[in-house]
Amino acid sequence: MTMKIAVHHRKGSFSQHWIDYMIRERIEYKIVSCFDNDIIAQLEDCDALMWHHYHIDAKDMQFAKQLLFSLESAGKVVFPDFNTNWHFDDKLGQKYLLEAIHAPLVPSYAFYSKKEALDWARGATFPKVFKLRGGSSSSNVRLARNERQARGLIRRAFGKGFPAFNAWGGLRDRWKKYRKGMVAFSEVLHGVARLVKRPDYARNAGRERGYIYFQDFIPDNTHDIRVTYAYNRCFASRRAVRPGDFRASGSNIADYDLSQVPKKAVKIAFEVSNRLKMQSVAFDFILDQGEPVIVEISYASGEPTFDHGYFDEDLNYYPGTFEPFAWMVEGVREEIRRKN
């Protein structure tokens, strides 16, 4: 059967990999701009839309989910679809979703009342990890070491709130990485510039207030574990905790020794992905007394290399180079075939 896949192209996104694969395999595709007013009409002759929308792109965040959901409701195949996408960059949504299916989530606490949050803090054990509902690479994440710090965060959450973009925190992270030789000084200068001019998405988003979210701090983790699922395959890596910090996400210190990745984490990734009918999802795990527990999830994530092999649903390991972007295209094609 003939089929045509529309791709919203953005430099630096998955889209270039999708397009390269479709050219190589002679798959008919059409480049579109989802920002066009007549995008629905442009997609009339297409069977699917693939859009790697980005949580720190202000325009993407305005309507990407709504457009994709609308097309899916009308019978189009989309990537990412509703099950894959609705909880993207929403840690509160992820908490309720993973708790609802009894997935092994790090114990998490959300409050929408200042009094209830303060009452909870009075009896809680510390430290606790404070997070805003959005953000990646450990932005908007900090450690409340004691009740006093937690109460300060709670008062702020139900007062002036928090900016969606933590410019000072970002600059401190860049400076630490520069001191360790991990980034160039230009990255530090970029962080300084962000003190003056915040990203567009942060200006549009306003301040985060009216809720507070904490997770238990699980000690003795030198790494976290990233397991990425895409259309019935998984690949994995570890990320070292940043020097002098408790966070691994955003450290840029990757480890591809799969003997250090618990098979149970890979098994959980398959089970949760299949239970929730997700096309693609990256899981961040840490170990709690040797048992993998989920910190958060995201439909898309960056990986610097794809040459360390992957697993199938039976946990068979296939060494060597792989193409997860090709899996996505072929997964979408298979969905089109099933619909037709």
TACOR-V595170 format. One record per pair of residues at least 24 apart in sequence whose C-alpha atoms are under 7 Angstrom apart, sorted by the first residue. I is the first residue (numbers start at 0). J is the second residue. Records with the same first field share a line. If there is no record, write none. Layout:
BEGIN
I=J, J
END
This chain:
BEGIN
2=27, 46
3=27, 28, 45, 46
4=28, 29, 45, 46, 47, 48
5=29, 30, 31, 45, 47, 48, 49
6=30, 31, 48, 49, 50
7=31, 32, 33, 49, 50
12=51
13=51
14=51
16=324
17=324, 325, 328
20=325
46=75, 76, 335
47=75, 76, 77
48=76, 77, 78
49=77, 78, 79
50=78
54=88
55=200
56=200
57=199, 200, 203
76=331, 334, 335
79=278
82=275, 276, 277
83=277, 278, 279, 298
84=298
87=297, 298
88=132, 133, 134, 297
89=132, 133
90=132, 133, 295
91=132
93=295
103=292, 293
104=292, 293, 294
105=214, 215, 292, 293, 294
106=214, 215
107=213, 214, 215
108=212, 213, 214
109=211, 212, 213
110=210, 211, 212
111=209, 210, 211
113=153, 157
116=153
117=150
120=146, 149, 150
121=146
126=216
127=213, 214, 215, 216
128=213, 214, 215, 216
129=212, 213, 214
130=212, 213
131=212
136=248, 249
137=246, 248, 249
138=165
139=165
153=211
156=208, 209, 210, 211
157=208, 209, 210
160=206, 207, 208
161=206, 207, 208
162=205, 206, 207
163=201, 204, 205, 206, 207
164=201
166=193, 194
167=194
217=287
220=285, 286
222=247
223=247, 283, 284, 285
224=260, 283, 284, 285
225=281, 282, 283, 284
226=265, 268, 281, 282, 283
227=280, 281, 282
228=268, 269, 279, 280, 281
229=278, 279, 280, 323, 326, 327
230=278, 279, 326, 327, 330
231=311, 312
232=309, 310, 311, 312
233=309, 310, 311
234=308, 309, 310
255=307
264=291
269=312
END
